[in-house]
Amino acid sequence: MAVYKKTYRPYEGALTPSWSRMFVITRYAFEDLRRSKFLNTFYCLSFAYPVICALLIYVNHNTSALKVLGVQSASGIISINLTFFFNLLGWQSMLALFLAAFIGPGQVSPDLANNALSLYLARPFSRVEYVFGKMSVLMVLMSLMTWVPGLLLFGLQAYLEGGGWAQDNARIAWGFFFGSWVWIVLLSLLALALSAWVKWKPAAGALVFGVFFVAAAFGGTINLVQRTNWGHLFNIGYLVGSVWVQLMEGATRTTNGAVFFRVPMGEELPIGWCWFGLFLLAAACLYMLARKIRGAEVVR
């Protein structure tokens, strides 16, 4: 089309920094999620367990409260130790799985179903930035559910206990932090990958549960039939739990891992294979995203 009147002028205002442009996607995604009453209710209730843990820590160090309960020492109620933080991490991580299954499928599938991806990628950010902008929604919400309350409770216990408790148990803190991020990144990639390939949101959400629970059942069947432990490689909960045990306990193991992410004594796999299994799952999710997140789709 010929242009006869050269009245067009380029935009001369301030530009958004290139590193933060992807977070425009994140901001609008949060606006959509904020309208869901069910999500808001579920998310608020997900902090009930950390609040209970905080009360237990406080009561354990409150002499008057112990006298009211008729307990002579803090150890009579509950021990604030590695098992305490394992249970917190496991419980909150399972709630994060429900959260990812609920909001993950709605991040990518609507853009693909409505052929809107080309409009996103016509803007000044790449496919990687698009994926990271969508992942940021999940990562922020799950961080507030997992490692943020975990580290706050660790700090509360260290403050009330004193006597170098924080230094003696520093491995719990950084193991809790890095272990949470292993689960957050893996779960975010899995939810987005399934959302990209299954455009019907209920089916994509069900698949998130299917990959976690059905794969665990399949691995258990292999162990039972073949009388081996290598079937645990299909169990995401076992792999993540093994990584948590390594991060928070090291070579000297005293527990069965976290609730919902159990690693039974005598059924351990080499930790290198556990990391390799998680790496393969993450690589498969990235491959699935790379195949679907494109500016144009060729249909044969």
Stockholm file with secondary structure:
# STOCKHOLM 1.0

chainA/1-300         MAVYKKTYRPYEGALTPSWSRMFVITRYAFEDLRRSKFLNTFYCLSFAYPVICALLIYVNHNTSALKVLGVQSASGIISINLTFFFNLLGWQSMLALFLAAFIGPGQVSPDLANNALSLYLARPFSRVEYVFGKMSVLMVLMSLMTWVPGLLLFGLQAYLEGGGWAQDNARIAWGFFFGSWVWIVLLSLLALALSAWVKWKPAAGALVFGVFFVAAAFGGTINLVQRTNWGHLFNIGYLVGSVWVQLMEGATRTTNGAVFFRVPMGEELPIGWCWFGLFLLAAACLYMLARKIRGAEVVR
#=GR chainA/1-300 SS CCCCCCCCCCCCSCCCCGGGTTHHHHHHHHHHHHTCHHHHHHHHHTTHHHHHHHHHHHHHTCHHHHHHTTCSSGGGTCCCSHHHHHHHHHHHHHHHHHHHHHHTHHHHHHHHHTTCHHHHHTSSCCHHHHHHHHHHHHHHHHHHHTHHHHHHHHHHHHHHHCTTHHHHTHHHHHHHHHHHHHHHHHHHHHHHHHHHHCCSHHHHHHHHHIIIIIHHHHHHHHHHHHTCSGGGGGCHHHHHHHHHHHHHHTTSCCSCEETTEECCTTCCCCHHHHHHHHHHHHHHHHHHHHHHCCSCCCCC
#=GC SS_cons         CCCCCCCCCCCCSCCCCGGGTTHHHHHHHHHHHHTCHHHHHHHHHTTHHHHHHHHHHHHHTCHHHHHHTTCSSGGGTCCCSHHHHHHHHHHHHHHHHHHHHHHTHHHHHHHHHTTCHHHHHTSSCCHHHHHHHHHHHHHHHHHHHTHHHHHHHHHHHHHHHCTTHHHHTHHHHHHHHHHHHHHHHHHHHHHHHHHHHCCSHHHHHHHHHIIIIIHHHHHHHHHHHHTCSGGGGGCHHHHHHHHHHHHHHTTSCCSCEETTEECCTTCCCCHHHHHHHHHHHHHHHHHHHHHHCCSCCCCC
//
